[in-house]
Amino acid sequence: MQQYVISDLGLIEYEKAWKLQGEYAAEIADGKRPPTLLLLQHPHVYTFGRKGHAENLLWGEEQLKKKGIAVHWVDRGGDVTYHGPGQLVGYPLLPLGKLNTENKLPQADYVGYVRKLEKTLIVALMRLGVVAGQRSGLTGVWVQPDVHSRCQRCHPEDKEKPAKIAAIGVKVDARGVSRHGFALNVNPDMEYWDGIIACGLSEPVVSLADLLPIVPSMDDVKKEISSAFREVFELDT
């Protein structure tokens, strides 16, 4: 198994973590740092990816200021998403291989990497007591209506649809190192999703707190994510 390290950054500003990803990715590409998984939480922030649409931000400047939300346009894939306290964010910085002459990974490798991230989350959620899965043509991790039927804050019509519990948005840099990653809703303030059309999809978003009678601690979630990540990616600490 390839060696890697897990770094728990706690609560960290989005811009600071973004800069740190760049520094670590360069060190990994130079062979000066092993593959690294950053686990963290962010203060309230909306981020737009390369396919972001400004109209998917529903709150105006006054509401954003009142709620203390920063907004960033970044270089990951996907549209707009929310990060905040109570949500576990993971940034795997992995050397995925040399790029081709167009400075791109072969598409199969890129898609395969995203599928592995989804599998990591699905395995961890299963161990935490939640059955989740993938949806054809979409990126992220979802629970079926029968799983989130107990959600007390969900609208009745939303209980008939699959609900998203984890978002994924990634980038592979010019040297073949992955950046950005996943965000798993553990026990965040779900009101903040009212300010966006998350990932450009008008579908329900849920958290572990919506689904389980006893919410696992963030430390327990980190433990299961770390274990599943090591197994799916065949890495060793």
Beta strands, then each sheet from edge to edge (+ up, - down):
strand 1: 2-3
strand 2: 5-11
strand 3: 36-41
strand 4: 45-48
strand 5: 70-73
strand 6: 80-83
strand 7: 87-93
strand 8: 141-143
strand 9: 163-172
strand 10: 178-185
strand 11: 235-236
sheet 1: 1+ 11+
sheet 2: 2+ 3+ 7- 10+ 9- 8+
sheet 3: 5+ 4+ 6-
end
